[in-house]
Amino acid sequence: MKILYMILLALPLFTLPTLAQNNLLIFQSDFGSKDGAVSAMKGVAMSVSPELKIFDLTHEIPPYNVWEAAYRLVQTVPYWPPGTVFVSVCDPGVGTDRKSVVLRTRSGHLLVSPDNGTLTLVAEALGIDQVYEIDEARHRRANSEQSYTFHGRDVYAYTGAKLAAALVSLEQVGPRLPDVVVEIAYQKPEFQNGIISGNIPILDVQYGNVWTSIPKALFDRLNVKPGEQILVEIYQGNNRHFQGDVPYTQTFGEVGIGKELAYFNSLLYFSLALNQDNFAQKYHIESGPSWHIKIKKP
């Protein structure tokens, strides 16, 4: 089964997408907002076309955390209209031989990014239509040829803006590549011998809830009713961080304050929480490709 990140199942089905760009440009990075890096990227984009409508996905990706950048894209991209251009810059290998690419998904979204794993989940969930390598000799900010450490400003923002403003077509970006991207390995959701396994892609950072990649349709194969217990095990690699019976509930208020519960988050994926407390902090749970979970009936 494909990763549950098929968030499209929770959305109205796309009609055949209009693939023309639509002046919408969305930025994501691990830059934070303490300095002028994000503003510089936006300035480059507005210099390309002041008609652009620019929005932020997030600039609070933890430094160098390509996996979280991948997750935030798949969490967000399906909710934007086809033709929207996303620029994602989490690029610990900036200046190396990793490729700079533009991916067009089958849903008609365009993503400008280093091909370093950032595109893993959105390519899986939305499908790959075409992939092109950015010809950096032709598509970069003027007089930036000697700049090797800020491709987010000099290459990605510039190229993304030209695409969003329809000043270049996808085919003009550079050579077409095979329809694959660099992928990060992780535990895909699966059901075997009465046990459901999945990944912990992200934490609900505000509350410490643990979000998993297990969709409700897969969970329903356990035939667990609200109020019944589930045996939960959480691992990082081979190291177990949590084991216990947890009640499956529909609301937080069905258990006492500080008590554990299992529920489905707003994207309809299996999640864990402490009512009015922090599950991840209490049990030292983190997220990423090395974290996985197993659930079954006790």
C-alpha positions as CSV (number, residue, x, y, z in Angstrom):
1,M,0.0,0.0,0.0
2,K,1.3,3.5,-0.9
3,I,2.1,5.8,2.0
4,L,-1.0,7.3,3.5
5,Y,0.2,10.7,2.5
6,M,-2.3,10.3,-0.2
7,I,-4.1,13.3,1.3
8,L,-6.0,13.6,-1.9
9,L,-8.4,11.0,-0.6
10,A,-9.5,13.6,1.9
11,L,-10.0,16.2,-0.7
12,P,-12.4,16.6,-3.7
13,L,-11.0,14.7,-6.6
14,F,-9.1,16.9,-9.0
15,T,-10.6,17.3,-12.4
16,L,-8.0,17.1,-15.3
17,P,-5.7,19.9,-14.1
18,T,-4.9,23.1,-15.9
19,L,-1.2,22.9,-16.2
20,A,-0.6,26.5,-16.9
21,Q,1.1,28.4,-14.1
22,N,-1.1,30.8,-12.2
23,N,1.1,33.5,-10.7
24,L,1.0,31.8,-7.3
25,L,4.4,31.2,-5.7
26,I,4.9,29.4,-2.4
27,F,8.2,29.4,-0.4
28,Q,9.4,26.9,2.1
29,S,12.9,26.8,3.7
30,D,14.9,26.0,6.8
31,F,16.2,29.6,6.9
32,G,14.0,30.9,9.8
33,S,13.0,34.5,10.0
34,K,15.8,36.0,12.1
35,D,17.7,37.5,9.1
36,G,17.0,38.7,5.6
37,A,17.3,35.4,3.7
38,V,13.6,34.9,3.1
39,S,13.1,38.5,2.2
40,A,15.9,38.3,-0.3
41,M,14.3,35.4,-2.1
42,K,11.0,37.2,-2.3
43,G,12.8,40.3,-3.6
44,V,14.3,38.3,-6.4
45,A,10.9,36.8,-7.3
46,M,9.2,40.2,-7.3
47,S,12.0,41.6,-9.5
48,V,11.1,38.9,-12.0
49,S,7.4,39.8,-11.9
50,P,5.7,42.2,-9.5
51,E,2.4,40.5,-10.5
52,L,3.2,37.4,-8.5
53,K,1.2,36.5,-5.5
54,I,3.8,35.1,-2.9
55,F,3.0,33.1,0.2
56,D,4.9,31.2,2.8
57,L,4.4,27.6,3.5
58,T,7.0,27.6,6.4
59,H,10.5,28.8,7.0
60,E,10.8,26.9,10.3
61,I,12.0,23.5,9.0
62,P,14.7,22.4,11.4
63,P,18.1,23.1,9.9
64,Y,19.1,20.4,7.3
65,N,16.0,18.3,8.0
66,V,15.2,17.2,4.5
67,W,12.6,14.7,5.8
68,E,10.5,17.4,7.5
69,A,10.7,19.5,4.4
70,A,9.3,16.5,2.4
71,Y,6.5,16.1,4.9
72,R,5.4,19.8,4.9
73,L,5.2,19.7,1.2
74,V,2.9,16.7,1.0
75,Q,0.8,18.1,3.9
76,T,0.2,21.3,2.0
77,V,0.6,21.1,-1.8
78,P,-2.7,19.2,-2.5
79,Y,-4.7,22.1,-1.0
80,W,-3.4,24.6,-3.6
81,P,-4.7,25.0,-7.2
82,P,-3.0,23.1,-10.0
83,G,-0.4,25.4,-11.6
84,T,0.9,26.7,-8.3
85,V,4.7,26.8,-8.1
86,F,6.4,25.7,-4.8
87,V,10.0,26.6,-4.1
88,S,11.5,24.4,-1.3
89,V,15.0,25.1,0.0
90,C,16.3,22.7,2.5
91,D,19.7,22.1,0.9
92,P,22.6,20.9,3.1
93,G,24.4,19.9,-0.1
94,V,24.2,23.3,-1.7
95,G,27.0,23.8,-4.2
96,T,27.7,20.1,-4.6
97,D,26.7,17.8,-7.5
98,R,23.2,17.2,-6.2
99,K,20.7,18.2,-9.0
100,S,18.5,21.3,-9.0
101,V,15.2,20.2,-10.5
102,V,11.6,21.1,-11.2
103,L,9.0,18.4,-10.7
104,R,5.5,18.6,-12.1
105,T,3.1,16.3,-10.4
106,R,0.2,14.5,-12.1
107,S,-2.0,16.9,-10.2
108,G,-0.4,19.9,-12.0
109,H,1.7,21.4,-9.2
110,L,5.3,22.5,-9.9
111,L,8.0,22.1,-7.3
112,V,11.4,23.7,-7.5
113,S,13.9,22.0,-5.2
114,P,17.2,20.3,-4.8
115,D,16.8,16.6,-5.7
116,N,18.0,15.4,-2.3
117,G,14.9,13.6,-0.9
118,T,12.7,16.7,-0.4
119,L,10.4,15.5,-3.2
120,T,10.0,11.9,-1.8
121,L,6.5,12.1,-0.4
122,V,4.9,14.6,-2.7
123,A,6.0,12.5,-5.7
124,E,4.6,9.4,-4.1
125,A,1.3,11.0,-3.1
126,L,0.6,13.1,-6.2
127,G,2.6,11.2,-8.8
128,I,5.4,12.3,-11.2
129,D,4.3,13.8,-14.5
130,Q,7.7,15.2,-15.6
131,V,11.1,16.1,-14.1
132,Y,13.5,18.7,-15.5
133,E,17.0,19.7,-14.4
134,I,17.5,23.4,-14.0
135,D,20.1,24.8,-16.4
136,E,21.8,27.0,-13.9
137,A,23.9,28.7,-16.6
138,R,20.7,30.2,-18.1
139,H,18.3,30.3,-15.1
140,R,19.8,32.2,-12.3
141,R,19.8,35.7,-10.9
142,A,22.0,38.1,-13.0
143,N,25.6,38.5,-11.7
144,S,25.3,35.6,-9.2
145,E,27.7,33.3,-11.0
146,Q,30.3,33.5,-8.2
147,S,27.7,32.7,-5.5
148,Y,27.8,29.1,-4.5
149,T,26.0,28.9,-1.2
150,F,22.6,30.6,-1.7
151,H,21.0,28.8,-4.5
152,G,17.6,29.4,-2.8
153,R,17.9,33.1,-3.8
154,D,20.0,32.9,-6.9
155,V,18.6,29.8,-8.7
156,Y,15.4,28.5,-7.0
157,A,13.5,31.7,-6.3
158,Y,14.5,33.1,-9.7
159,T,13.5,30.0,-11.6
160,G,10.3,29.5,-9.5
161,A,9.3,33.1,-10.2
162,K,9.8,32.8,-13.9
163,L,7.7,29.6,-13.9
164,A,4.9,31.1,-11.8
165,A,4.7,34.2,-14.0
166,A,4.7,32.0,-17.1
167,L,7.8,33.7,-18.4
168,V,9.3,30.3,-19.2
169,S,7.7,26.9,-19.8
170,L,8.8,23.8,-17.9
171,E,10.4,22.5,-21.0
172,Q,12.6,25.6,-21.2
173,V,14.0,25.1,-17.7
174,G,16.6,22.6,-18.8
175,P,17.0,19.0,-19.9
176,R,14.3,16.5,-19.1
177,L,15.3,13.8,-16.6
178,P,13.9,10.3,-16.0
179,D,10.6,10.4,-14.1
180,V,12.1,9.6,-10.8
181,V,13.4,11.6,-7.8
182,V,15.8,10.8,-5.0
183,E,13.8,9.0,-2.3
184,I,14.3,8.7,1.5
185,A,13.7,5.2,2.7
186,Y,11.1,4.8,5.5
187,Q,8.6,2.2,6.9
188,K,5.5,2.2,4.6
189,P,2.2,1.5,6.2
190,E,1.3,-2.2,6.0
191,F,-0.9,-4.9,7.6
192,Q,0.6,-8.3,8.2
193,N,-0.4,-11.1,10.6
194,G,-2.8,-8.8,12.6
195,I,-0.2,-6.1,13.0
196,I,-0.2,-2.7,11.4
197,S,3.2,-1.0,10.9
198,G,3.9,2.6,9.9
199,N,6.1,5.6,10.1
200,I,6.1,8.6,12.4
201,P,6.5,11.3,9.9
202,I,6.0,14.3,12.1
203,L,4.9,15.5,15.5
204,D,2.1,18.0,16.2
205,V,4.8,20.4,17.5
206,Q,2.5,22.7,19.4
207,Y,1.0,19.9,21.6
208,G,3.4,17.0,21.4
209,N,1.0,14.6,19.7
210,V,2.5,11.8,17.7
211,W,1.2,11.6,14.1
212,T,1.7,8.4,12.1
213,S,1.4,7.4,8.4
214,I,-1.4,4.9,9.2
215,P,-4.6,5.9,7.4
216,K,-8.0,5.1,8.9
217,A,-8.8,2.6,6.1
218,L,-5.8,0.5,7.1
219,F,-6.5,0.9,10.8
220,D,-10.1,-0.3,10.3
221,R,-8.8,-3.7,9.4
222,L,-8.1,-4.3,13.1
223,N,-11.9,-4.0,13.8
224,V,-11.3,-1.9,16.9
225,K,-14.2,0.1,18.2
226,P,-14.1,3.4,20.0
227,G,-13.3,2.8,23.7
228,E,-11.4,-0.4,23.1
229,Q,-7.7,-0.8,23.8
230,I,-4.8,-1.0,21.3
231,L,-1.3,-2.3,21.9
232,V,1.1,0.3,20.7
233,E,4.9,0.0,20.2
234,I,7.1,2.8,19.0
235,Y,10.7,2.3,17.8
236,Q,13.6,4.3,16.6
237,G,15.4,1.8,14.5
238,N,15.5,-1.3,16.7
239,N,15.3,0.7,20.0
240,R,11.8,0.6,21.6
241,H,10.8,3.9,23.2
242,F,7.2,3.1,24.1
243,Q,5.0,0.0,24.7
244,G,1.5,0.1,26.2
245,D,-2.2,-0.4,25.9
246,V,-3.9,2.8,24.7
247,P,-7.7,3.4,24.4
248,Y,-8.9,4.3,20.9
249,T,-11.1,7.4,21.3
250,Q,-12.9,9.9,19.0
251,T,-12.2,13.0,21.3
252,F,-9.6,14.0,23.8
253,G,-12.2,14.4,26.5
254,E,-13.0,10.7,26.7
255,V,-10.0,10.2,28.9
256,G,-8.8,12.0,32.0
257,I,-6.3,14.8,31.9
258,G,-2.8,13.5,31.4
259,K,-4.0,10.1,30.2
260,E,-3.0,8.4,26.9
261,L,-5.3,8.1,23.9
262,A,-5.2,7.1,20.3
263,Y,-7.3,9.1,17.8
264,F,-7.3,10.2,14.1
265,N,-5.9,13.6,13.3
266,S,-7.4,16.2,10.9
267,L,-5.8,14.4,8.0
268,L,-7.4,11.1,9.2
269,Y,-4.2,9.4,10.2
270,F,-3.7,7.4,13.4
271,S,-2.2,9.5,16.2
272,L,-1.3,9.4,19.8
273,A,-1.7,12.0,22.5
274,L,-1.9,12.8,26.2
275,N,-5.0,14.8,27.1
276,Q,-3.8,18.3,27.8
277,D,-0.2,17.1,28.0
278,N,2.8,16.2,25.7
279,F,3.0,12.6,24.6
280,A,6.3,13.0,22.6
281,Q,8.0,14.8,25.5
282,K,7.0,12.4,28.1
283,Y,8.1,9.3,26.2
284,H,11.0,10.9,24.3
285,I,9.4,10.3,20.9
286,E,10.7,12.1,17.8
287,S,9.9,11.8,14.1
288,G,11.6,11.0,10.8
289,P,12.4,8.1,8.5
290,S,14.0,6.1,11.3
291,W,10.9,6.2,13.6
292,H,8.2,3.6,13.2
293,I,5.2,2.2,15.1
294,K,3.3,-1.1,15.4
295,I,-0.2,-1.4,16.6
296,K,-2.5,-4.4,17.2
297,K,-5.2,-5.7,19.4
298,P,-3.9,-6.7,22.8
